[in-house]
Amino acid sequence: MGESVEGEQLYKKITELKDEIIRLKGERNSAIEQIKKLRAEKAQKLETLRSLRETIDKIRENMKGKLDELQSLKAKKEELLNELNQMREALKVDDKAKTEGVSNLAAIQRRIRELEWQVQTNSLDIEEEKRLVKRIEELRKKENELKKYAKLKEKYKEGRAQLLAKKVELSTVRSKMTEIVGELKIQRELLEKKKAERDAIVNQIIELKKRIEELSAMIDKLGNDVSEKQKELGSAIEMSRRGSQTWSRQEEQRIMEKKKEEVKEKMKKTNRLSFHEFRILYDGAQGSDGE
């Protein structure tokens, strides 16, 4: 009876171990599937991160080009401002010289005509005539010098045109600088946005890596647990097999003892035994043919 109870307990243990192994293998397979999905997701995140880093590098490179262009325009603006200041000063001088020169020239030319008319129409002595002629020659020299100032009028016009052109160029430079500053603002905002996306992806990859490591550790532990349970199962099966063999021998011995008693009773009654009964009685051997 005890052997039957012990056998039932062993059978129950074997069944429980098999169920536990199936459960552990199921959890391990589930964890393996999870880790495959997480690794695929991680690979996708890494590709997204690579793309974001390339975009960030391109934005920075573009911003560097814009900043270099802006610095170049700033230098050009300073150069144009200096040129404009110099041109304004030169125009002031030219304007003053032009005005004074033209005014003086007209007065000298008028004086020359008066003196020439006086020499031509009046009876003058030789000394007075010489004096007037000399005066006319002096005025002629001044006239020739002052005629140079008359040319300043054209020079002044050209200077004004050049000044206007410089102002237009300066306005263009300033407009371009304003445009670049606006583009840089947009690029900075885009850069900050992409950097935030990059940081978020990096954090997600870190979390995925952590989860993968946890699952890997779980898979290893489940594998070890399966191995341990399989060892326990093997031991339990071996114990069951040995128990079955022991129970079989005991049962065989019980039957043999019973047959011996039957043979002894027969011998008391008839004193006649078959060869097979004789063997049962004296050496405990049991034939398979019943003779």
C-alpha positions as CSV (number, residue, x, y, z in Angstrom):
1,M,0.0,0.0,0.0
2,G,2.9,2.3,0.9
3,E,4.6,1.5,-2.4
4,S,1.4,2.5,-4.3
5,V,1.2,5.8,-2.4
6,E,4.9,6.4,-3.0
7,G,4.5,5.6,-6.7
8,E,1.6,8.0,-7.0
9,Q,3.5,10.8,-5.4
10,L,6.4,10.1,-7.7
11,Y,4.2,10.1,-10.8
12,K,2.6,13.4,-9.6
13,K,6.0,14.9,-9.2
14,I,7.0,13.8,-12.7
15,T,3.8,15.3,-14.1
16,E,4.4,18.5,-12.3
17,L,8.0,18.7,-13.5
18,K,7.0,18.1,-17.1
19,D,4.3,20.9,-16.8
20,E,6.9,23.2,-15.2
21,I,9.4,22.5,-18.0
22,I,6.7,23.3,-20.6
23,R,5.8,26.5,-18.8
24,L,9.4,27.6,-18.5
25,K,10.1,26.8,-22.1
26,G,7.0,28.8,-23.1
27,E,8.2,31.8,-21.0
28,R,11.7,31.5,-22.6
29,N,10.3,31.3,-26.1
30,S,8.0,34.3,-25.4
31,A,11.1,36.2,-24.0
32,I,13.0,35.3,-27.2
33,E,10.2,36.6,-29.4
34,Q,10.1,39.8,-27.3
35,I,13.9,40.3,-27.6
36,K,13.7,39.8,-31.4
37,K,11.0,42.6,-31.6
38,L,13.0,44.9,-29.4
39,R,16.2,44.3,-31.4
40,A,14.3,45.1,-34.6
41,E,12.9,48.3,-33.0
42,K,16.4,49.2,-31.7
43,A,17.8,48.7,-35.2
44,Q,15.1,51.0,-36.6
45,K,15.8,53.6,-33.9
46,L,19.5,53.5,-34.7
47,E,18.8,54.1,-38.3
48,T,16.6,57.1,-37.4
49,L,19.4,58.3,-35.1
50,R,21.9,58.1,-37.9
51,S,19.6,60.0,-40.2
52,L,19.0,62.7,-37.6
53,R,22.8,63.1,-37.0
54,E,23.3,63.5,-40.7
55,T,20.6,66.1,-40.8
56,I,22.1,68.0,-37.8
57,D,25.5,67.9,-39.5
58,K,24.0,69.3,-42.7
59,I,22.2,72.1,-40.8
60,R,25.3,73.0,-38.9
61,E,27.3,73.1,-42.1
62,N,24.7,75.2,-43.8
63,M,24.7,77.6,-40.8
64,K,28.5,77.8,-40.9
65,G,28.2,78.8,-44.6
66,K,25.6,81.4,-43.8
67,L,27.7,82.8,-40.9
68,D,30.7,83.1,-43.1
69,E,28.6,84.9,-45.7
70,L,27.3,87.2,-43.0
71,Q,30.7,88.0,-41.8
72,S,31.8,88.7,-45.4
73,L,28.8,91.0,-45.8
74,K,29.5,92.8,-42.6
75,A,33.1,93.5,-43.8
76,K,31.7,94.7,-47.1
77,K,29.2,96.9,-45.3
78,E,32.0,98.6,-43.3
79,E,34.0,99.0,-46.4
80,L,31.1,100.7,-48.2
81,L,30.4,102.9,-45.2
82,N,34.0,104.1,-45.2
83,E,33.9,104.7,-48.9
84,L,30.6,106.6,-48.6
85,N,32.0,108.8,-45.9
86,Q,35.1,109.6,-48.0
87,M,32.9,110.3,-51.1
88,R,30.7,112.6,-49.0
89,E,33.7,114.6,-47.8
90,A,35.2,114.8,-51.3
91,L,31.8,116.0,-52.7
92,K,31.7,118.7,-50.1
93,V,35.1,120.0,-51.2
94,D,34.2,119.7,-54.9
95,D,30.9,121.4,-54.3
96,K,32.6,124.4,-52.6
97,A,35.4,124.6,-55.1
98,K,32.9,124.3,-58.0
99,T,30.7,127.1,-56.6
100,E,33.6,129.4,-55.8
101,G,35.5,128.7,-59.0
102,V,32.6,129.3,-61.3
103,S,31.7,132.5,-59.4
104,N,35.3,133.9,-59.6
105,L,35.7,132.8,-63.2
106,A,32.7,134.9,-64.3
107,A,34.0,137.9,-62.4
108,I,37.5,137.6,-63.9
109,Q,36.2,137.1,-67.5
110,R,34.0,140.2,-67.0
111,R,37.0,142.2,-65.7
112,I,39.1,141.1,-68.7
113,R,36.4,142.3,-71.1
114,E,36.2,145.6,-69.4
115,L,40.0,146.1,-69.6
116,E,40.2,145.0,-73.2
117,W,37.4,147.5,-74.1
118,Q,39.2,150.2,-72.2
119,V,42.5,149.6,-74.1
120,Q,40.7,149.4,-77.4
121,T,38.5,152.5,-77.1
122,N,40.5,155.0,-75.0
123,S,43.6,157.0,-75.9
124,L,46.1,155.8,-73.4
125,D,49.7,156.7,-73.0
126,I,52.3,154.0,-73.4
127,E,52.8,153.3,-69.7
128,E,49.1,153.1,-68.9
129,E,48.5,150.8,-71.9
130,K,51.4,148.5,-70.7
131,R,50.0,148.4,-67.3
132,L,46.5,147.4,-68.5
133,V,47.9,144.8,-70.9
134,K,50.0,143.3,-68.1
135,R,46.9,143.2,-65.9
136,I,44.9,141.5,-68.7
137,E,47.7,138.8,-68.9
138,E,47.6,138.2,-65.2
139,L,43.8,137.9,-65.3
140,R,44.1,135.5,-68.3
141,K,46.4,133.3,-66.2
142,K,43.8,133.3,-63.4
143,E,41.1,132.6,-66.0
144,N,42.9,129.5,-67.2
145,E,43.3,128.3,-63.6
146,L,39.7,128.9,-62.8
147,K,38.5,127.2,-65.9
148,K,39.7,124.0,-64.2
149,Y,37.1,124.5,-61.5
150,A,34.4,124.6,-64.2
151,K,35.2,121.0,-64.9
152,L,34.4,120.2,-61.3
153,K,30.8,120.5,-62.1
154,E,30.9,117.4,-64.2
155,K,33.2,115.7,-61.6
156,Y,30.6,116.6,-59.0
157,K,27.8,115.0,-61.0
158,E,29.9,111.9,-61.5
159,G,30.6,111.8,-57.7
160,R,27.0,112.1,-56.9
161,A,26.1,109.3,-59.2
162,Q,28.9,107.1,-57.7
163,L,27.6,108.0,-54.2
164,L,24.1,107.0,-55.1
165,A,25.4,103.7,-56.6
166,K,27.3,103.0,-53.3
167,K,24.2,103.7,-51.3
168,V,22.3,101.2,-53.5
169,E,25.0,98.7,-53.0
170,L,25.0,99.3,-49.3
171,S,21.2,98.9,-49.2
172,T,21.5,95.6,-51.1
173,V,24.2,94.4,-48.6
174,R,22.0,95.3,-45.6
175,S,19.0,93.6,-47.2
176,K,21.0,90.4,-47.8
177,M,22.3,90.5,-44.2
178,T,18.8,90.8,-42.9
179,E,17.7,87.9,-45.1
180,I,20.6,85.7,-43.9
181,V,19.9,86.6,-40.2
182,G,16.3,85.4,-40.8
183,E,17.5,82.2,-42.4
184,L,19.9,81.6,-39.5
185,K,17.0,82.0,-37.0
186,I,15.0,79.4,-38.9
187,Q,18.0,77.1,-39.1
188,R,18.7,77.5,-35.3
189,E,15.1,76.6,-34.5
190,L,15.3,73.6,-36.8
191,L,18.6,72.6,-35.3
192,E,17.2,72.7,-31.8
193,K,14.2,70.7,-32.9
194,K,16.4,68.0,-34.5
195,K,18.7,67.9,-31.5
196,A,15.6,67.4,-29.2
197,E,14.5,64.5,-31.5
198,R,18.0,63.1,-31.4
199,D,18.1,63.2,-27.6
200,A,14.7,61.5,-27.4
201,I,15.8,58.7,-29.8
202,V,19.0,58.2,-27.8
203,N,17.0,57.9,-24.6
204,Q,14.6,55.4,-26.3
205,I,17.6,53.4,-27.5
206,I,19.1,53.3,-24.0
207,E,15.7,52.0,-22.6
208,L,15.5,49.4,-25.4
209,K,19.1,48.3,-24.7
210,K,18.3,48.0,-21.0
211,R,15.2,46.0,-21.7
212,I,17.1,43.7,-24.1
213,E,19.7,43.1,-21.4
214,E,17.0,42.3,-18.9
215,L,15.3,39.9,-21.3
216,S,18.7,38.3,-22.1
217,A,19.3,37.7,-18.4
218,M,15.8,36.3,-18.0
219,I,16.3,34.0,-21.0
220,D,19.6,32.7,-19.5
221,K,17.9,32.2,-16.1
222,L,14.9,30.4,-17.7
223,G,17.4,28.2,-19.7
224,N,19.2,27.3,-16.4
225,D,15.8,26.7,-14.7
226,V,14.8,24.3,-17.6
227,S,18.1,22.5,-17.3
228,E,17.6,22.1,-13.5
229,K,14.0,20.9,-13.9
230,Q,15.1,18.5,-16.7
231,K,17.7,17.0,-14.3
232,E,15.1,16.7,-11.6
233,L,12.8,15.0,-14.1
234,G,15.5,12.6,-15.1
235,S,16.2,11.7,-11.5
236,A,12.4,11.3,-10.8
237,I,12.0,9.1,-13.9
238,E,15.0,7.0,-12.8
239,M,13.6,6.7,-9.3
240,S,10.2,5.6,-10.8
241,R,11.9,3.1,-13.0
242,R,13.8,1.6,-10.1
243,G,10.7,1.6,-7.9
244,S,8.8,-0.3,-10.6
245,Q,11.6,-2.9,-10.8
246,T,11.7,-3.3,-7.0
247,W,7.9,-3.6,-6.8
248,S,8.0,-6.2,-9.6
249,R,10.6,-8.3,-7.9
250,Q,8.7,-8.1,-4.6
251,E,5.5,-9.1,-6.3
252,E,7.3,-12.0,-8.0
253,Q,8.7,-13.2,-4.7
254,R,5.2,-13.0,-3.1
255,I,3.7,-15.1,-5.9
256,M,6.6,-17.6,-5.6
257,E,6.1,-18.0,-1.9
258,K,2.4,-18.5,-2.5
259,K,3.1,-21.2,-5.1
260,K,5.5,-22.9,-2.7
261,E,2.8,-23.1,-0.1
262,E,0.5,-24.6,-2.7
263,V,3.1,-27.2,-3.7
264,K,3.8,-28.1,-0.1
265,E,0.0,-28.6,0.5
266,K,-0.2,-30.8,-2.6
267,M,2.8,-32.8,-1.6
268,K,1.2,-33.5,1.8
269,K,-1.9,-34.8,0.1
270,T,-0.5,-36.8,-2.9
271,N,3.2,-37.1,-2.6
272,R,3.4,-36.5,-6.3
273,L,5.0,-33.4,-7.9
274,S,5.7,-32.4,-11.4
275,F,9.2,-31.3,-12.5
276,H,8.0,-27.7,-12.5
277,E,6.5,-28.0,-9.1
278,F,9.6,-29.6,-7.8
279,R,11.7,-26.7,-9.1
280,I,9.3,-24.2,-7.4
281,L,9.7,-26.0,-4.1
282,Y,13.4,-26.4,-4.1
283,D,15.1,-23.7,-6.1
284,G,12.4,-21.1,-6.6
285,A,12.6,-21.3,-10.4
286,Q,9.4,-20.7,-12.4
287,G,8.9,-22.2,-15.8
288,S,7.2,-20.4,-18.6
289,D,5.5,-23.5,-20.0
290,G,3.7,-24.6,-16.8
291,E,5.1,-28.2,-16.8
